[in-house]
Structure formats: structure tokens, C-alpha cells
Amino acid sequence: MRAVVQRVTHANVIVEGKTEGAIENGFMVLLGVSKEDTDKDAEFMASKISGLRIFDDSQDQLNLSLADVGGEVLLISQFTLYGDARKGRRPSFVHAAAGEEADRLYQLVATKIREQGIRVETGVFGAIMEVNLCNHGPVTILLDSKRGF
């Protein structure tokens, strides 16, 4: 499982002209699920996102988590994080999980983050989405469950 975590002042996702999810201060997370991912990867990713300390403390150090600042998460499914463009010009997505399993694990990550007391908004799995955000810092972190445990 891969995630691109951006610290944001606000973010939203629009599908077919309708806002499906919106947050204020927190993380906008693009989440990719691979064919090899399991519930263990989802639990790891949710824990990592929930505990990630990338908000400024009183000394301007990246030392505070979502819980510390009352932050929220906008979680967006992004199968293209498993695009492999090493050969040719058109990426291959053979490592991305199939739709049903990818959606199940994506929803599990959202559930596990919510269990930490953090508000989570989501996009619409498999839809064409417009994602708007204001990256604060900018701060962007890459996470990969296969390199984390």
C-alpha cells in the first residue's frame, strides 16, 4: 500500500459537480492499493497516517499529530500510485489491486483512522474526481507499507 500525505489547510473532492468530501486543517491522502496488500497493510497505513507528526509545535518543529491539532483526513483512492512507467511511455498498472479488493482495503484504512477519533472524508471509489487542496508548508510525505514493517 502506498500513500502520498499532504498537510493541508483545506481540501475537497468533487464528483460530477457535487462535493463528496471536504476538510479543513489536516491531511489530504492519496492511497494506492497493490495486489499483494492485506488487512495488515491497511492497519499499518491507518496507524502511520493517524500518528504522523508533521504539524508545527510552538517551536516551529514538525512534532504534532492529527490528534494534537484536531486535524481531519480527506482520503482519496489512487490506483495510479502503482503505475510502472519504467518501460515505454504508457504506465502499466498490473501491480494495482482489482477494484473490489482495493475498495475493501481503502474502506478499511478509513475505518481504522476513524477508530483513532479522527474525522475522515472520502471520495467516490473508482469515480473521476476533482481534488482541490492547499498544501501547507508545503509538506508532503510518501508512505509505503511494504517498507514499514
Backbone bond lengths (Angstrom), bond angles and torsions (degrees), N, CA, C in turn:
res aa  C-N    CA-C-N  psi(-1)  N-CA   C-N-CA  omega(-1)  CA-C   N-CA-C  phi
1 M - - - 1.441 - - 1.523 107.68 -
2 R 1.317 114.99 136.94 1.459 120.74 179.16 1.520 109.65 -123.59
3 A 1.327 115.11 146.79 1.464 119.75 177.16 1.519 109.95 -140.81
4 V 1.312 114.40 141.80 1.458 122.57 169.20 1.525 104.62 -109.82
5 V 1.329 115.82 115.49 1.467 121.89 -176.59 1.523 108.13 -108.33
6 Q 1.315 116.19 121.34 1.460 120.91 177.68 1.530 108.92 -117.11
7 R 1.323 115.48 129.05 1.468 120.47 174.91 1.525 107.00 -75.99
8 V 1.326 117.01 125.84 1.463 120.44 -174.21 1.521 111.89 -129.82
9 T 1.337 114.24 153.89 1.464 119.84 170.92 1.521 110.04 -85.86
10 H 1.339 116.27 -26.30 1.466 122.55 173.86 1.521 108.65 -166.62
11 A 1.327 115.18 156.09 1.465 121.31 177.78 1.517 108.34 -159.61
12 N 1.348 114.97 152.24 1.452 119.33 173.70 1.511 109.78 -150.08
13 V 1.326 114.64 165.10 1.457 121.59 177.76 1.526 107.89 -131.53
14 I 1.333 114.74 133.26 1.459 122.08 -177.63 1.521 108.69 -119.90
15 V 1.329 116.01 133.05 1.463 122.39 176.41 1.525 107.63 -127.79
16 E 1.333 115.58 123.71 1.465 122.30 -179.59 1.533 111.86 50.04
17 G 1.333 115.80 44.21 1.455 121.69 175.91 1.519 115.69 80.55
18 K 1.332 118.13 -0.34 1.469 122.34 -177.96 1.526 110.51 -114.20
19 T 1.329 116.57 131.87 1.464 120.55 175.93 1.523 108.47 -70.89
20 E 1.317 115.52 119.14 1.468 121.73 -179.32 1.522 112.26 -96.08
21 G 1.323 117.43 -26.65 1.455 121.43 179.96 1.510 109.52 -157.70
22 A 1.325 116.50 143.09 1.460 121.33 178.69 1.520 109.05 -151.21
23 I 1.327 115.43 141.47 1.465 121.05 177.58 1.515 109.57 -135.59
24 E 1.305 114.26 163.41 1.462 121.51 168.98 1.527 106.61 -102.58
25 N 1.271 118.87 -142.67 1.460 124.85 -176.85 1.529 112.44 -44.39
26 G 1.345 116.48 123.53 1.452 119.15 178.42 1.506 112.61 163.15
27 F 1.340 115.35 -142.79 1.460 122.29 -178.05 1.523 110.95 -119.91
28 M 1.317 115.85 135.81 1.451 121.72 165.80 1.522 103.80 -102.02
29 V 1.338 116.66 119.86 1.457 121.77 -173.66 1.526 109.87 -119.01
30 L 1.330 115.68 122.75 1.456 122.02 169.29 1.517 106.06 -93.18
31 L 1.334 117.84 125.47 1.464 121.89 -174.25 1.524 110.64 -121.92
32 G 1.331 115.72 123.04 1.458 121.77 175.78 1.512 110.41 -109.85
33 V 1.335 115.75 139.18 1.462 121.78 -178.64 1.527 108.26 -116.63
34 S 1.331 116.40 130.55 1.465 120.65 179.32 1.531 110.58 -98.04
35 K 1.330 115.14 166.26 1.463 121.60 178.34 1.525 111.80 -61.44
36 E 1.306 117.54 -24.24 1.460 121.82 -175.96 1.529 113.20 -90.28
37 D 1.328 118.06 -6.39 1.460 120.53 -174.86 1.527 112.48 -74.26
38 T 1.342 113.86 149.57 1.460 122.54 -179.29 1.526 109.06 -131.21
39 D 1.321 115.58 -178.30 1.466 120.68 175.62 1.528 110.53 -57.74
40 K 1.315 117.03 -33.88 1.471 120.96 179.72 1.534 110.51 -61.30
41 D 1.328 117.24 -39.86 1.466 120.80 177.31 1.525 110.50 -64.80
42 A 1.326 116.81 -41.78 1.464 121.24 179.98 1.529 110.69 -63.57
43 E 1.322 116.27 -43.30 1.465 120.34 178.77 1.521 111.00 -64.63
44 F 1.329 116.87 -42.42 1.462 120.63 177.13 1.522 110.53 -59.75
45 M 1.332 116.36 -48.32 1.465 120.70 -176.10 1.530 110.94 -64.03
46 A 1.317 117.17 -43.06 1.458 120.56 179.03 1.536 111.17 -61.93
47 S 1.319 116.18 -42.65 1.459 120.85 178.59 1.525 111.13 -64.09
48 K 1.324 115.89 -43.16 1.465 121.05 -179.06 1.528 110.44 -64.17
49 I 1.324 116.61 -47.39 1.469 120.60 -179.99 1.529 110.16 -62.11
50 S 1.336 116.69 -46.53 1.469 121.05 -178.49 1.525 112.37 -61.25
51 G 1.307 116.41 -37.10 1.460 120.18 -174.96 1.513 115.78 -96.40
52 L 1.326 116.74 -4.38 1.467 120.66 -176.77 1.530 110.70 -58.94
53 R 1.325 116.49 124.84 1.471 121.84 -176.42 1.525 109.08 -102.26
54 I 1.343 115.62 87.30 1.467 119.54 -179.45 1.533 112.44 -130.90
55 F 1.344 115.71 25.58 1.462 120.34 172.16 1.520 108.16 -107.91
56 D 1.325 116.02 147.67 1.461 121.74 -176.72 1.528 111.96 -70.89
57 D 1.341 114.94 136.90 1.464 120.11 170.97 1.526 108.16 -91.37
58 S 1.314 117.86 -170.93 1.470 121.75 -177.57 1.525 113.14 -66.31
59 Q 1.334 116.94 -14.40 1.465 121.75 178.83 1.533 111.52 -101.46
60 D 1.333 116.27 12.22 1.464 122.90 -177.69 1.528 112.77 61.40
61 Q 1.326 115.85 32.06 1.455 122.14 175.35 1.524 108.86 -103.53
62 L 1.338 117.58 142.14 1.461 121.02 176.18 1.528 107.75 -72.31
63 N 1.334 115.45 94.85 1.448 119.96 -169.72 1.520 113.97 -139.56
64 L 1.344 117.55 -4.29 1.460 120.40 -174.65 1.529 111.11 -114.14
65 S 1.335 115.28 147.82 1.467 122.39 -179.01 1.526 110.94 -99.84
66 L 1.317 115.92 177.05 1.464 120.90 175.92 1.523 111.29 -54.88
67 A 1.317 116.91 -46.19 1.466 120.61 -179.60 1.522 111.45 -60.98
68 D 1.326 116.56 -38.15 1.462 120.76 -178.81 1.528 112.91 -64.45
69 V 1.343 116.36 -31.09 1.473 119.89 -175.51 1.524 112.54 -110.22
70 G 1.333 117.65 5.85 1.462 120.24 -177.25 1.517 112.40 66.30
71 G 1.340 116.37 33.53 1.457 121.68 -176.02 1.515 113.76 -78.36
72 E 1.323 114.59 164.69 1.455 123.52 -178.23 1.527 109.35 -124.40
73 V 1.327 116.58 169.31 1.470 121.63 179.98 1.522 109.55 -128.29
74 L 1.325 115.59 132.65 1.458 121.91 166.12 1.519 105.40 -106.53
75 L 1.337 116.69 111.67 1.462 122.89 -174.63 1.527 109.21 -105.49
76 I 1.334 115.89 120.96 1.454 122.41 -175.99 1.529 109.31 -121.02
77 S 1.317 117.15 126.87 1.451 121.50 175.98 1.526 109.27 -70.89
78 Q 1.350 116.71 135.01 1.471 120.85 -173.30 1.530 109.71 -145.30
79 F 1.338 117.09 82.70 1.461 120.05 -176.96 1.522 111.76 -63.04
80 T 1.334 118.16 -22.66 1.469 120.05 -177.66 1.530 112.83 -68.14
81 L 1.322 118.28 -9.35 1.467 119.78 173.94 1.528 110.99 -65.28
82 Y 1.337 116.43 -15.85 1.454 120.37 175.39 1.530 112.00 -103.50
83 G 1.318 116.63 18.92 1.458 120.71 174.33 1.521 110.30 -71.32
84 D 1.315 116.71 132.77 1.458 122.24 179.46 1.533 107.90 -113.13
85 A 1.323 115.71 109.59 1.468 121.20 -177.16 1.529 112.05 -111.04
86 R 1.328 116.55 24.73 1.462 119.14 -179.50 1.518 112.50 -67.99
87 K 1.321 116.97 -30.33 1.465 120.64 179.21 1.521 108.76 -114.28
88 G 1.302 116.35 136.04 1.460 120.36 177.25 1.516 112.98 68.30
89 R 1.311 115.18 -161.45 1.462 120.99 -177.01 1.527 113.22 -115.64
90 R 1.321 116.38 -11.57 1.459 120.24 179.23 1.523 108.19 -106.01
91 P 1.347 117.48 121.62 1.464 119.66 -178.50 1.525 112.09 -64.61
92 S 1.311 114.85 148.85 1.459 122.70 172.49 1.529 107.06 -100.34
93 F 1.322 116.04 140.75 1.461 120.52 -179.69 1.524 111.87 -116.80
94 V 1.329 116.32 27.78 1.465 120.72 -175.77 1.531 112.95 -65.43
95 H 1.314 117.97 -19.21 1.470 120.18 -179.10 1.524 112.68 -89.64
96 A 1.326 118.17 -10.90 1.459 121.50 178.49 1.529 109.79 -72.48
97 A 1.318 116.34 145.53 1.467 121.31 178.89 1.524 110.66 -69.36
98 A 1.321 115.97 152.35 1.462 121.61 174.63 1.526 109.28 -65.94
99 G 1.315 115.73 154.93 1.456 122.36 -172.05 1.516 117.23 -48.91
100 E 1.323 117.64 -53.96 1.461 120.60 -175.11 1.530 112.06 -61.66
101 E 1.324 117.18 -45.80 1.472 120.53 -179.85 1.525 110.94 -70.99
102 A 1.324 117.11 -39.09 1.465 120.33 177.94 1.523 110.41 -60.74
103 D 1.330 117.18 -44.24 1.465 121.34 179.10 1.526 110.56 -63.31
104 R 1.325 117.22 -42.69 1.472 120.33 179.80 1.524 111.02 -59.64
105 L 1.331 116.78 -45.99 1.469 120.09 -178.93 1.526 111.52 -70.85
106 Y 1.318 117.54 -36.90 1.469 122.22 175.28 1.531 109.58 -59.45
107 Q 1.325 116.93 -47.04 1.470 121.04 179.00 1.523 110.98 -65.33
108 L 1.332 117.20 -34.55 1.465 120.52 177.87 1.529 110.62 -65.15
109 V 1.316 117.93 -40.89 1.472 120.35 176.45 1.526 109.43 -59.63
110 A 1.327 117.56 -46.82 1.469 121.09 179.34 1.531 110.82 -58.49
111 T 1.324 116.57 -44.95 1.466 121.10 -179.68 1.525 111.22 -62.20
112 K 1.322 116.34 -45.21 1.470 120.47 -178.13 1.530 111.67 -65.86
113 I 1.323 117.88 -34.99 1.472 119.74 176.15 1.532 109.23 -67.81
114 R 1.323 116.70 -43.66 1.477 120.38 178.02 1.523 111.30 -58.86
115 E 1.328 116.70 -36.34 1.468 120.55 178.74 1.525 111.92 -63.10
116 Q 1.324 117.57 -17.92 1.462 122.24 176.20 1.540 111.30 -85.57
117 G 1.342 116.61 3.32 1.458 121.09 179.08 1.521 113.54 85.27
118 I 1.312 117.01 16.66 1.468 121.91 -177.61 1.528 108.94 -104.22
119 R 1.322 116.37 133.02 1.467 121.82 176.96 1.524 109.00 -70.74
120 V 1.343 116.30 129.72 1.464 122.29 -179.86 1.521 108.95 -124.89
121 E 1.317 115.68 129.27 1.458 123.00 171.11 1.522 106.58 -110.87
122 T 1.325 117.29 152.05 1.457 120.49 -179.04 1.520 110.86 -132.34
123 G 1.321 113.83 164.81 1.447 120.82 170.42 1.518 108.55 -86.90
124 V 1.329 116.34 -160.11 1.456 122.31 177.72 1.525 107.13 -110.72
125 F 1.319 116.36 115.71 1.453 121.11 -176.10 1.522 110.10 -55.79
126 G 1.326 116.74 129.85 1.452 122.97 175.78 1.519 115.79 80.35
127 A 1.337 117.33 -3.72 1.467 120.39 -178.54 1.525 110.64 -86.63
128 I 1.325 115.08 160.79 1.465 120.88 168.55 1.524 105.51 -79.90
129 M 1.336 116.15 121.56 1.465 120.73 -173.93 1.523 111.04 -122.94
130 E 1.309 114.89 149.97 1.462 122.17 169.19 1.520 106.34 -106.47
131 V 1.331 116.53 117.90 1.460 121.36 -178.80 1.523 107.86 -109.71
132 N 1.321 115.47 124.33 1.458 121.85 179.67 1.521 108.28 -117.15
133 L 1.339 115.68 137.75 1.459 118.35 179.86 1.519 110.98 -155.66
134 C 1.305 114.47 160.77 1.459 121.68 171.28 1.527 106.29 -121.85
135 N 1.347 115.65 102.66 1.455 122.05 -178.95 1.524 107.71 -72.36
136 H 1.320 117.02 123.63 1.454 122.64 -177.01 1.516 109.87 -96.60
137 G 1.300 116.39 118.09 1.467 122.01 178.50 1.511 112.09 133.64
138 P 1.292 119.76 -70.38 1.473 128.07 -3.94 1.520 111.89 -74.46
139 V 1.316 114.44 145.16 1.456 121.21 175.11 1.523 107.17 -125.52
140 T 1.334 116.20 120.57 1.460 122.68 178.27 1.527 108.16 -136.70
141 I 1.334 115.83 128.49 1.467 122.23 -177.82 1.524 108.74 -123.49
142 L 1.330 116.82 137.79 1.460 122.51 175.18 1.521 108.91 -101.80
143 L 1.331 116.32 132.62 1.461 121.87 177.96 1.526 109.17 -122.83
144 D 1.323 116.25 145.57 1.457 121.48 177.93 1.530 107.26 -142.56
145 S 1.314 117.03 117.13 1.472 120.15 -176.17 1.522 112.37 -65.28
146 K 1.311 118.67 -25.01 1.466 120.50 -178.88 1.519 111.77 -76.76
147 R 1.302 116.97 -13.77 1.457 120.15 178.47 1.524 111.56 -106.48
148 G 1.340 116.28 4.11 1.451 118.94 -172.53 1.509 116.11 -109.83
149 F 1.342 118.90 -13.97 1.458 118.10 179.91 1.499 110.69 -145.94
